[in-house]
Amino acid sequence: MNPIFYGMLVILTTFLMGSSFTVGKIGLTYVSPLLLVGLRFTLAGVLMALLVNRKPHPKLPLDWIKMLTIGFFQTAGVMGCIFLSLRTITAGESSILTFSNPLLVVILSTIFLGIRYQFYRWAGVFIGFCGVFITLGFHLQLSEGTLFGLGAAVSWSIATILIKKWGSRFNIWVLTAYQMMFGGVILLLMSTALETQKLILNATSIFIIMWLAIMASIVQFAIWFYLLNEGDPGKTSAFLFLAPFFGVLSGWVLLNEVVSWYVYFGGLLIFIGIFLVNWTSSHRRLKSKLKT
């Protein structure tokens, strides 16, 4: 792939990931949190399911249950926690906490998948968690917003492990479509049961819902999976730490959010930790290629 084209796509998809925190926070003015994210992913899932209608679908009921489970954690769990966190913390803080999930993946993969990681990756986990501690203001007295932000990271990590375990059974586009749709429906049910629903329909709120459903969901997923398929997945995944950068930047530009210095410092340590977790030395890449 042309490096310039690759770089443009990386910037676009991580910008869509990160800025969705800010767009979502603006949307909370018009729509209650769970209802907003439920509408976003139900709409995105239905549209994408229509697009992948001719691709192979699961035949066994158990496979549909597995897709539903992935949707519960990847969409309902992650996005529900993110949008609930945005009620009380900034878009930048929420994005930094959420995108600390690769650090948790290392721990869960070791426990549940028996994967062994090199020392520098465990060093990355330690540095990253130090960053989370600093981001929270050097204390462990967690507010509601930070708990939801960390909950999003935990849920995303569980979803990553489940996709690693079950993902090969499904066409990746079919899995993406239905896990979004299932997760969106779960969020709508949670909205009905758990919150006082608010829905103010006007040009701004409709634009926000459509932007989140189409640009920040379907387009973002399509570009991201294209990059993973066309390039080195490990190298591409390392660029995920651009997303919280765009989350902080868009929150500053659009919402005039003031972020404390320790959030930036903690975020930097989280990015370093994620880089070490994702980094593969040239020697190990050569060794891997020789094996294949």
FENLIN-V232977 format. One record per pair of residues at least 24 apart in sequence whose ideal C-beta (glycine too) atoms are under 10 Angstrom apart, sorted by the first residue. I is the first residue (numbers start at 1). GAP is how many residues later the second one is. Records with the same first field share a line. If there is no record, write none. Layout:
# FENLIN-V232977
I = GAP, GAP
This chain:
# FENLIN-V232977
1 = 225, 226, 229, 230
6 = 221, 224, 225, 229, 230, 233
7 = 232
8 = 215
9 = 214, 215, 217, 218, 221, 222, 227
10 = 213, 214, 217, 221, 226, 229, 230, 232
11 = 228, 231, 235
12 = 203, 207, 208, 211, 212, 215
13 = 203, 206, 207, 208, 209, 210, 211, 212, 213, 214, 223, 226, 227, 229, 230
14 = 85, 206, 209, 210, 225, 226, 227, 228, 229, 230, 231, 232, 233
15 = 201, 205, 227, 228, 230, 231, 232, 234, 235
16 = 195, 196, 199, 200, 201, 203, 204, 205, 207, 208, 227, 230
17 = 78, 81, 82, 199, 203, 204, 206, 207, 223, 225, 226, 227, 229, 230
18 = 73, 74, 77, 78, 81, 198, 222, 224, 225, 226, 227, 228, 229, 230, 231, 232, 233
19 = 72, 76, 192, 196, 197, 224, 227, 228, 230, 231, 232, 234, 235
20 = 59, 62, 71, 75, 191, 192, 195, 196, 197, 200, 223, 226, 227, 230
21 = 61, 62, 64, 65, 69, 70, 71, 72, 73, 74, 75, 77, 78, 195, 222, 223, 225, 226, 227, 229, 230
22 = 64, 68, 69, 70, 72, 73, 224, 225, 226, 227, 228, 229, 230, 231, 232, 233, 235
23 = 68, 184, 185, 186, 188, 189, 192, 193, 227, 231
24 = 55, 58, 59, 62, 67, 70, 184, 187, 188, 192
25 = 57, 58, 60, 61, 62, 64, 65, 66, 69, 222, 225, 226, 229, 230, 232
26 = 60, 65, 178, 179, 182, 228, 229
27 = 56, 59, 177, 178, 180, 181, 182, 184, 185
28 = 55, 56, 58, 59, 170, 180
29 = 169, 171, 175, 176, 179
30 = 168, 169, 170, 171, 172, 174, 175, 176, 178, 179
31 = 52, 160, 166, 167, 168, 169, 170, 174, 177, 178
32 = 51, 55, 159, 162, 163, 164, 165, 166, 167
33 = 46, 47, 48, 49, 50, 51, 52, 53, 54, 115, 154, 157, 158, 161, 162, 165
34 = 42, 45, 46, 49, 50, 152, 153, 154, 155, 156, 157, 158, 159, 160, 161, 163
35 = 48, 152, 153, 155, 156, 157, 160, 161, 162, 163, 164
36 = 43, 47, 50, 151, 155, 162, 163, 169, 172, 173, 176
37 = 38, 39, 41, 42, 43, 44, 45, 46, 47, 49, 146, 147, 150, 151, 153, 154, 172, 175
38 = 37, 38, 41, 42, 45, 145, 146, 147, 148, 149, 150, 151, 152, 153, 154, 159
39 = 145, 148, 149, 152, 160, 166, 170, 171, 173, 174
40 = 35, 39, 43, 140, 144, 147, 168, 169, 170, 171, 172, 173, 174, 176, 177
41 = 30, 33, 34, 35, 38, 39, 138, 139, 140, 141, 142, 143, 144, 145, 146, 147, 171, 172, 176
42 = 33, 138, 139, 140, 141, 142, 143, 144, 145, 146, 171
43 = 137, 138, 141, 166, 167, 169, 170, 171, 174, 175
44 = 31, 132, 133, 136, 137, 139, 140, 166, 168, 169, 170, 171, 172, 173, 174, 175, 176, 177
45 = 26, 30, 131, 132, 133, 134, 135, 136, 137, 138, 139, 140, 168, 172, 173
46 = 131, 134, 135, 138, 139, 167
47 = 130, 133, 134, 166, 167, 170, 171
48 = 125, 126, 128, 129, 130, 132, 133, 165, 166, 169, 170, 173, 174
49 = 124, 125, 127, 128, 129, 131, 132
50 = 127
51 = 122, 126, 167, 171
52 = 119, 120, 121, 122, 123, 124, 125, 126
53 = 121, 124
55 = 115, 116, 117, 118, 119, 122
56 = 114, 115, 118
57 = 113, 114, 117, 120, 121
58 = 111, 112, 113, 116, 117, 120
60 = 109
62 = 107
63 = 103, 106, 107, 112
64 = 114, 118
66 = 96, 97, 99, 100, 101, 103, 104, 109, 113
67 = 95, 99, 102, 103, 107, 108, 109, 110, 111, 112, 114, 115, 116
68 = 110, 111, 113, 114, 115, 117, 118
69 = 89, 90, 93, 97, 110, 113
70 = 88, 89, 90, 92, 93, 95, 96, 97, 100, 105, 106, 108, 109, 112, 113
71 = 88, 104, 105, 107, 108, 109, 110, 111, 112, 113, 114, 115, 116
72 = 83, 86, 87, 90, 107, 110, 111, 114, 115
73 = 81, 82, 83, 84, 85, 86, 87, 88, 89, 90, 106, 110
74 = 81, 82, 84, 85, 86, 88, 89, 101, 102, 105, 106, 108, 109
75 = 80, 84, 101, 104, 105, 106, 107, 108, 109, 110, 111, 112, 142
76 = 79, 83, 103, 104, 106, 107, 108, 109, 110, 111, 112, 113, 114
77 = 74, 75, 77, 78, 79, 81, 82, 106, 109, 110
78 = 73, 74, 75, 76, 77, 78, 79, 80, 81, 105
79 = 73, 76, 77, 101, 104, 105, 108, 133, 138
80 = 68, 71, 72, 75, 103, 106, 107, 110, 111, 114
81 = 64, 66, 67, 68, 69, 70, 71, 72, 73, 74, 75
82 = 66, 67, 69, 70, 71, 73, 74
83 = 65, 69, 104, 129
84 = 60, 61, 63, 64, 65, 67, 68, 110, 111
85 = 58, 59, 60, 61, 62, 63, 64, 65, 66, 67
86 = 59, 62, 63, 165
87 = 57, 58, 61
88 = 55, 56, 57, 58, 59, 60, 61
89 = 54, 55, 56, 57, 58, 59, 60, 168, 174
90 = 55, 157, 158, 161, 162, 165, 167, 168, 169, 170, 173
91 = 153, 155, 156, 157, 158, 159, 160, 161, 163, 164, 166, 168
92 = 43, 152, 153, 154, 155, 156, 157, 158, 159, 160, 163, 165, 166, 167, 171, 172, 175
93 = 42, 43, 44, 50, 52, 53, 56, 151, 154, 155, 158, 164, 166, 167, 170, 173, 174
94 = 51, 52, 54, 55, 58, 150, 153, 157
95 = 54, 57, 148, 149, 150, 151, 152, 153, 154, 155, 156, 172
96 = 35, 36, 39, 53, 57, 145, 147, 148, 149, 151, 152, 163, 167, 168, 170, 171, 172, 174, 175
97 = 35, 38, 39, 48, 49, 50, 51, 52, 53, 54, 55, 56, 147, 166, 169, 170, 173
98 = 50, 51, 52, 53, 54, 55, 56, 57, 58, 145, 146, 149
99 = 50, 53, 54, 57, 141, 142, 143, 144, 145, 146, 148, 168, 171, 172, 175
100 = 28, 29, 31, 32, 35, 49, 50, 52, 53, 54, 56, 57, 141, 144, 166, 167, 170, 171, 173, 174
101 = 49, 51, 52, 53, 54, 55, 56, 57, 58, 59, 139, 173
102 = 26, 51, 54, 55, 58, 135, 136, 138, 139, 168, 171, 172, 173, 174, 175, 176
103 = 24, 25, 26, 28, 29, 50, 54, 167, 170, 171, 173, 174
104 = 24, 25, 28, 46, 49, 50, 51, 52, 53, 54, 56, 57
105 = 48, 51, 52, 53, 54, 55, 56, 59, 169, 172
106 = 51, 167, 170, 171, 172
107 = 50
108 = 46, 49, 50, 52, 53, 56
109 = 48, 51, 52, 55
111 = 50
112 = 46, 49, 50, 52, 53
113 = 48, 51, 52
115 = 46, 49
117 = 160
118 = 158, 161, 162, 163, 166
119 = 157
120 = 156, 157, 159, 161
121 = 152, 155, 156, 157, 158, 159
122 = 154, 155
123 = 149, 150, 153, 154
124 = 146, 148, 149, 150, 151, 152, 153, 154, 155
125 = 148, 149, 151, 152
126 = 143, 147, 150
127 = 141, 142, 143, 144, 145, 146, 147, 148, 149, 150
128 = 138, 141, 142, 143, 144, 145, 146, 147, 148, 149
129 = 140, 141, 144
130 = 136, 139, 140, 142, 143
131 = 132, 134, 135, 136, 137, 138, 139, 140, 141, 142, 143
132 = 134, 135, 137, 138, 141
133 = 129, 133, 136
134 = 128, 129, 130, 131, 132, 133, 134, 135, 136
135 = 109, 124, 125, 127, 128, 129, 130, 131, 132, 133, 134, 135
136 = 126, 127, 130
137 = 123, 125, 126, 129
138 = 124, 128
159 = 24
172 = 49, 53, 56, 57
173 = 48, 49, 52
176 = 41, 42, 45, 46, 48, 49
177 = 41, 44
180 = 33, 37, 38, 41
184 = 29, 33
232 = 48, 53
233 = 45
234 = 43, 44, 45, 46, 50, 51, 54
235 = 43, 44, 45, 50
236 = 42
237 = 37, 40, 41
238 = 33, 36, 37, 38, 39, 40, 41, 42
239 = 36, 39
240 = 31, 34, 35, 38
241 = 26, 27, 29, 30, 31, 32, 33, 34, 37
242 = 29
244 = 26, 27, 30
245 = 26
